Amino acid sequence: IKTLVTSEVYMNYFKMLFATLTLATSISTAISKDLPASCMTISDQTNTPGEMGVTITNNCGECAIGRVNTFLNGNVLNFDGNLTLQPNQSSRQTVQLNKGFGTYQIKVLDVKSCN
């Protein structure tokens, strides 16, 4: 019987822990809000024979996380990456031009506020 009680206590502990983590995740998700993707601007494109680069600047007025990806002729080249920038902060993003011939682009797909 003692083992059963101990197991029950542990099970209740894990249920409470799971509920707390679920609630924390829900609150965190609710706090971040969608921002217009255009508030992260792309500028200063440079090209070399082997690389293209752009500068992405956060003009959102608050800390923002942009989902960024690279495209070749409109087709996705990589998995999306997250770029976190403080207001007015910039980051240089580059892509190697070794995936084929065509038009390379770096795009900000969507933006959320930081939690």
N, C-alpha and C positions, 0 to 999 in steps of 0.2 A: 504494500500500500504506500509506503514511503516513496518508492521509486515513481509510482503513478502520480503522486502529489507533486514531486519535483518536476516531472515531465510536464505536468499541467501548468506549473508556475512558469517554466521556461517557454511553453507554448504561448501563454498569455503575454509574456514579456516580448516575444517576437511579433505577436499580433499588434501590440502597442507600438513597437518600434516601426513596423511596416506602415501603420496608420500615420505616425508622425512624419515619416519620410515622404509619404504620398501627399500629405497636407503641405509640407515645405516645398515640394516640387510644384504643386498647384499654385501656391502663393507666388513663387518665383516666376512662373510662366505668366501669371496674371499681371505682374508688375511690368514686365517688358511690353512695349507697345510697338506696333508697326509704324515705320517712318517712310516717307517717299524715297524710293531708290535714288531719285535725282538729287537728294541732299548730299550724297557723296559724289563729288564731281571728278571726272577724269580729264586730265590735261597733260601738257608737255610730252606728247608722244615723241619718242626718239627711235630711230632704226639704225642698226648696224647690219653688216652682212649676216651675222649669226643670231641677233637678238633684237626684240622689240620691247620697249619699256614705256610705261605711263606712270604718272603721279596721280594717286587717288587722295582727295582731300575731304575731310569731314566738315561740311558746311551745315550740319543738322542743328547746331545750337546746343547739343548735348552729346554725351558719350554715346557712340553708336557702333553696332556690329553689322558690317556689310557681308553678304554672301557673294563671293567673287568667283568667277571662273574664266577660263580661256577657251576661245573658239577658233576654229579654222574653217573658213568658208561656211560659217553658220553652224558647224557641228561641234559639240562639246569635246574638248581634248582631255580634260582632267576631272577629278572629283571636285565638287565645290569646296572652297576654303572660306573660313571666317576671318575677317580683318576687323580688329577692334581699334578704333581711333577716338581720341579725346576731341572736343570741339577745336576746330581750326588746325588739327594735326594732319600731316600728310604722310604718305607711305609710297615708296617707289616699288612698283610691281613689274616684273619682267617675264618674258616667255622666250624660250629658245626656238629659233626658226628651223628646227630640224625634223618637223613632223610631216612635211610635205609642202607643195607649192600652193599658194593661194593667199587669201586675206586672213590675217590673224587679228583677233580682237580680245581685249580684256574687258569684261563687263561686271558691273555691280548689279546683281540680280534682284536683291531685296535688302532692306535695312530694318533693323530693330534697335530699340534703345537698349543700353546696357542695364543689367539688373542692379 
